[in-house]
Amino acid sequence: MTKIEYAKGLEGVIAAESEICQIDGANGKLYYRGYSIEDLAQHSSFEETTYLLLNEKLPSKQELADFSIRMRQSRDVSPTIQNMIRDFPRTGSPMELLQSIISYLSSSVEHQIRHSDTCNCRRTLHQIAQMTTVIATYQRFREGKGYVESRPDLSQGANFLYQLRGEEPPDEEGRILDTCLVLHAEHGFNASTFTARVVASTFSTCYCSISAAVGSLAGFLHGGANERVMDMVDEIGSRRNVSPWLDKALSERRKVMGMGHRVYKAKDPRAIVTQGMLEDLARRRGELELFELLKEIETGFRARMEAKGKPIYPNVDFFSGAVYTMLGIPRDLFTPIFAAARSAGWLAHILEQRKDNRLFRPKALFVGPEPRPYVPMEKR
Ligand SMILES: CC(C)(COP(=O)(O)OP(=O)(O)OC[C@H]1O[C@@H](n2cnc3c(N)ncnc32)[C@H](O)[C@@H]1OP(=O)(O)O)[C@@H](O)C(=O)NCCC(=O)NCCS
């Protein structure tokens, strides 16, 4: 019998075959179904990218039009869900809200559809289309504002800003948000995607898989680094504090948020796109302070790490929090937006898992006590 090596955290273990996402960490390249993230960011939309992830090919003009109509028709949430959002305890996090709502959506789908192995998630697209609506509505309700119905003439990103603000965003802002969704739509076998696939491997519903994946993304080791980048920016305050702050942080062996990546050993290609969008937005508005502060942190950090022979580059989170901040989005919505984008990738993986399923059932290396006799209470 071949000896199976124990790999803590399954590091380096190949747990399934997948055709969805290719990451070339050494060269800083990312492809969804063979298409580079740079091309998708420049030419595609979140709806088209979702179609690509779910249907394994780019759509024709008609296919995209039909798909977009279906997605846009699925965006609005029912009064019941609006009430759930309104009544959700303000002590809860928006990620917990998303998880609860996705589970609730599952219960509104007919039983036989939910449990057929063809499932209807490719058809209804509710989980993908409605997540941004839930997030925008949560924000509006906590500001004491009303529900804004979605606009079928807007892209997913522009519509999110519209439902959040109650007014149509400038074209370039809608485009930036839509591109952020494209950039976050898929990233291989990370913890949340693996979670979605494990749940899918039991032939549970896609709603159950996605709500589990949202739970996995809620942890700060996975989602949330862009929030922490903005906390770091607040702590540093201004460009002249960057150098002493970095010296102190590194001497205390603190991690500089938004820097470094398990897989990328070059600049994360998504960070390059996000940096460009941030710079554009900042220049157009004549508000360069935040962009320049981040560039100063990047330059100072990289120089210090290179001097130690450890080249470390920005990851996607380094600039994305600043983009969201400039678009007026509160910090605790950054990870929910990530979830809304990644729901497309999660669903693609769920469908792929179902196509050639094998129930995930790894083993643990038992390091507990050997069999021993039960000790009666009076003898303990
Ligand atoms: C993502 C992360 C966990 C990867 O860590 P990793 O796999 O250990 O990275 P590497 O092996 O390339 O690290 C090489 C060295 O650089 C250090 N390093 C890596 N990222 C660093 C960072 N952001 N700040 C300070 N030092 C860092 C490591 O501690 C390691 O030092 P050592 O040789 O003294 O142990 C790490 O970079 C990190 O915590 N980054 C900040 C959090 C973040 O932005 N997360 C979002 C990821 S998408």
The ligand as a Tripos MOL2 file, in Angstrom:
@<TRIPOS>MOLECULE
LIG
   48    50     1     0     0
SMALL
NO_CHARGES

@<TRIPOS>ATOM
      1 C1         -0.3270   35.9700    2.6640 C.3       1 LIG1
      2 C2          0.7910   35.5460    3.6080 C.3       1 LIG1
      3 C3          0.1550   34.7690    4.7820 C.3       1 LIG1
      4 C4          1.7730   34.6440    2.8650 C.3       1 LIG1
      5 O1          2.7690   34.2990    3.7910 O.3       1 LIG1
      6 P1          3.9670   33.3200    3.4020 P.3       1 LIG1
      7 O2          3.4540   32.2040    2.5650 O.co2     1 LIG1
      8 O3          4.6600   32.9890    4.6770 O.co2     1 LIG1
      9 O4          4.8730   34.2470    2.4820 O.3       1 LIG1
     10 P2          6.3750   34.0290    2.0740 P.3       1 LIG1
     11 O5          6.7930   32.6020    2.3060 O.co2     1 LIG1
     12 O6          6.5160   34.5830    0.7110 O.co2     1 LIG1
     13 O7          7.1390   34.9550    3.1080 O.3       1 LIG1
     14 C5          8.5380   35.1250    3.0630 C.3       1 LIG1
     15 C6          8.9570   35.9680    4.2430 C.3       1 LIG1
     16 O8          8.3770   37.2690    4.1240 O.3       1 LIG1
     17 C7          7.6100   37.5700    5.2620 C.3       1 LIG1
     18 N1          6.3870   38.2500    4.8580 N.ar      1 LIG1
     19 C8          5.4910   37.8160    3.9510 C.ar      1 LIG1
     20 N2          4.4970   38.6810    3.8460 N.ar      1 LIG1
     21 C9          4.7440   39.6780    4.7110 C.ar      1 LIG1
     22 C10         4.0490   40.8360    5.0660 C.ar      1 LIG1
     23 N3          2.8880   41.1510    4.5100 N.pl3     1 LIG1
     24 N4          4.5950   41.6350    6.0110 N.ar      1 LIG1
     25 C11         5.7680   41.3370    6.5910 C.ar      1 LIG1
     26 N5          6.4770   40.2280    6.2930 N.ar      1 LIG1
     27 C12         5.9620   39.4140    5.3620 C.ar      1 LIG1
     28 C13         7.2630   36.2060    5.8730 C.3       1 LIG1
     29 O9          6.9890   36.3240    7.2570 O.3       1 LIG1
     30 C14         8.5170   35.4330    5.5870 C.3       1 LIG1
     31 O10         9.4890   35.8380    6.5410 O.3       1 LIG1
     32 P3         10.4610   34.7220    7.2330 P.3       1 LIG1
     33 O11        11.2890   34.1920    6.0980 O.co2     1 LIG1
     34 O12        11.2390   35.5280    8.2300 O.co2     1 LIG1
     35 O13         9.5520   33.7160    7.8400 O.co2     1 LIG1
     36 C15         1.5670   36.7700    4.1370 C.3       1 LIG1
     37 O14         2.2070   37.3930    3.0640 O.3       1 LIG1
     38 C16         0.6890   37.7630    4.8880 C.2       1 LIG1
     39 O15         0.3260   37.5350    6.0520 O.2       1 LIG1
     40 N6          0.3360   38.8960    4.2400 N.am      1 LIG1
     41 C17        -0.4420   39.9280    4.8850 C.3       1 LIG1
     42 C18        -1.9040   39.5710    4.9470 C.3       1 LIG1
     43 C19        -2.5770   39.6910    3.6030 C.2       1 LIG1
     44 O16        -2.4370   40.6630    2.8990 O.2       1 LIG1
     45 N7         -3.3870   38.6570    3.2940 N.am      1 LIG1
     46 C20        -4.1530   38.6190    2.0670 C.3       1 LIG1
     47 C21        -3.6420   37.5640    1.1620 C.3       1 LIG1
     48 S1         -4.5620   37.5840   -0.3530 S.3       1 LIG1
@<TRIPOS>BOND
     1     1     2 1
     2     2     3 1
     3     2     4 1
     4     2    36 1
     5     4     5 1
     6     5     6 1
     7     6     7 2
     8     6     8 1
     9     6     9 1
    10     9    10 1
    11    10    11 2
    12    10    12 1
    13    10    13 1
    14    13    14 1
    15    14    15 1
    16    15    16 1
    17    15    30 1
    18    16    17 1
    19    17    18 1
    20    17    28 1
    21    18    19 ar
    22    18    27 ar
    23    19    20 ar
    24    20    21 ar
    25    21    22 ar
    26    21    27 ar
    27    22    23 1
    28    22    24 ar
    29    24    25 ar
    30    25    26 ar
    31    26    27 ar
    32    28    29 1
    33    28    30 1
    34    30    31 1
    35    31    32 1
    36    32    33 2
    37    32    34 1
    38    32    35 1
    39    36    37 1
    40    36    38 1
    41    38    39 2
    42    38    40 1
    43    40    41 1
    44    41    42 1
    45    42    43 1
    46    43    44 2
    47    43    45 1
    48    45    46 1
    49    46    47 1
    50    47    48 1
@<TRIPOS>SUBSTRUCTURE
     1 LIG1         1 GROUP 0 **** ****
